[in-house]
């Protein structure tokens, strides 16, 4: 597919999508300034702030591309994951087994591409190393609650979204903090280095002091010890924190709409299409089950995100 | 003892010293040759008459000599007691405190490492690991209490001791929270353990290091005090000796009598005291210095090596606890292992320092070899982890639950730690035997020097008295 054609299709699809807003689970009260998606997204490449994060390449079950072939020849899918995200990717301390929503998605990918759901090499990657792990070919895919952003689209390719989340403030129930607003003034707010929350706080901190940590879970430790007053992370991970500590809550609603996608090496279009084909099936047939298995703390299932393709 | 002088003195003691004759020639110096057994009749009240007379000058001479001897004795006793106290302080106070500070450091670092091991064993935490952790905490708190008791409020390490005392229960609380969360299957447990370890590594261990440095500085100060030669006492002893010799030459010139028992005894006693003092202190300083270079100094390096090895082990374990959420620990491993086994690392230092003592050097070489094995296994485990095989990485690191494996990094670490411990025991024994020898070298020196000085003072007075008596 030629670049020009792609562009044209992207443009058209973007316009269509943003006119209809086909994604469920988004908060009605999201501040427009924080939205990654904007109406004028004519080109994916040069502009970091204007793009359609919801559009990915048309799915294809073809295994002939170099990206897919590399995995097939190896006989193993190398997946970059998180092992500290409760409900998404974490290790059962008793059995040592990895589990969670993201882990199940990786198994589904392996099953479809290699015919064996266990033909996976899980590689834990820190939040800040997700992109470099792909660039350095350490992993084939990153399935790690990774938000599709315009800036990241310049560095890696994403599948179609498989989950809609949003940044949200997590604070103790007893705290006067009401959300991402002036109630944060003078407070210490925790965010993982390299995360969307950290970028968000860089734009506007509402007078809060930012405490950076390596992993969002470290924020919960800091919050329990009283070293920070609140945490900003996305609601999916925030729900994982709430599930581990009933004295805290997600507060103020989501600040933006974030789409989780499977990240792959920039330009590995054959693999993106192949993964999108798996996701198409996953979203249609397995998503609800997975949601109910792992993500119940988030509330009733909003239904799988409806996806659209561009190019 | 019989000498011509004495015989003569006894024989001619009847004649009084001529007050008037001497008096007219009186100068300020005591140096005028008196004529013993000469002219004048015995005065009724010698004390009054002796003013500015040869007997009076003789008394002055005797008093000055006696005073010098007494001063020499007092100074010697003071300085010997001082340096002997410093030597005692090395053995009974500052070296044990420095060693204790190293132990505090060690048990804290070991607690960190062990907590991570127990965490990796998860539900299968062994009794041995649990006990070791409890022992570490107990050792650290006991030693901290001891250190607090044996240092005064103004001591430089006091602040660190207090801080460590207050932080230790906080640390154990964090570890307990980590365990409790982990047992409930919450990933939060791992985050807690990393936080606990961060507190220990970044706050408590630097304090323990400062404490160790303060105690070690005090050890070096005590060494310097103990090894310092008592120059003032030696100098005053030589002055006393010179004065005695000079006085005898004067007396000889005046009286033509060579020996005066009192003066000879005084001279001999002073000479013996000076020689004893100089020799004993020099030998003691040399022994103490040896106890440092062949005991305390390598002991310090070995203590550091052992602690550094523990930090390597801690980094290795925590890297697995972190489950890939950060690469801090792998970076820490690289840094700390270079301090341990790098080109100018502790192992290489310790090897150099024990070149003359194979009993200590051999285990250090074994430790270095164990590190090489450890590094290889570490790389193997790291490679497994880097390829996503977490279980293999854990098994390579802490072994398989319930099975005894000798091919783990844990086994290599244990061998290294045991070898270092053997070398440490050897150096500790070296230190004690050499330091005890150093202290033994000055045994009875203070008492002996005091007695000799008293003897010299008495001798000088008696000797002079004999001459004075000749004037009567």
Contacts between the chains, C-beta under 8 A, distances in Angstrom:
chain1	res1	chain2	res2	distance
A	78	B	387	7.9
A	78	B	388	6.7
A	79	B	388	7.8
A	82	B	324	7.6
A	82	B	325	7.0
A	83	B	187	7.3
A	83	B	323	3.7
A	83	B	324	5.9
A	83	B	325	7.0
A	83	B	390	7.8
A	84	B	187	4.8
A	84	B	190	6.3
A	84	B	191	6.6
A	84	B	323	6.0
A	84	B	325	4.7
A	85	B	187	7.2
A	86	B	186	6.7
A	86	B	187	5.1
A	86	B	188	7.4
A	90	B	187	4.4
A	91	B	187	7.2
A	91	B	323	6.1
A	91	B	390	7.5
A	92	B	185	6.0
A	93	B	122	4.4
A	93	B	123	6.7
A	93	B	182	4.8
A	93	B	183	7.0
A	93	B	185	5.8
A	93	B	189	6.8
A	94	B	122	6.3
A	94	B	123	4.7
A	94	B	185	6.9
A	96	B	122	7.0
A	96	B	390	7.3
A	96	B	391	5.8
A	96	B	394	7.3
A	120	B	388	7.7
A	121	B	387	5.8
A	121	B	388	3.6
A	121	B	389	7.3
A	122	B	388	4.5
A	122	B	390	7.3
A	123	B	324	7.0
A	123	B	386	7.1
A	123	B	387	7.2
A	123	B	388	4.4
A	124	B	323	5.1
A	124	B	324	2.2
A	124	B	325	6.9
A	124	B	388	7.9
A	124	B	390	7.5
A	125	B	324	6.0
A	126	B	324	6.4
A	126	B	325	5.6
A	126	B	326	5.2
A	126	B	327	6.1
A	127	B	325	7.7
A	129	B	327	7.1
A	138	B	386	7.8
A	214	B	325	6.0
A	214	B	326	4.1
A	214	B	328	7.0
A	215	B	191	6.8
A	215	B	325	4.2
A	215	B	326	6.7
A	217	B	187	6.0
A	217	B	188	6.2
A	217	B	190	7.7
A	217	B	191	4.3
A	217	B	325	7.4
A	218	B	191	5.3
A	218	B	194	7.2
A	218	B	195	6.8
A	220	B	188	5.8
A	220	B	191	6.7
A	221	B	188	6.9
A	221	B	191	4.8
A	221	B	192	5.5
A	221	B	195	4.7
A	222	B	195	7.7
A	224	B	177	8.0
A	225	B	195	7.6
A	240	B	187	8.0
A	244	B	181	7.3
A	244	B	186	4.6
A	244	B	187	7.6
A	244	B	188	4.8
A	245	B	188	7.4
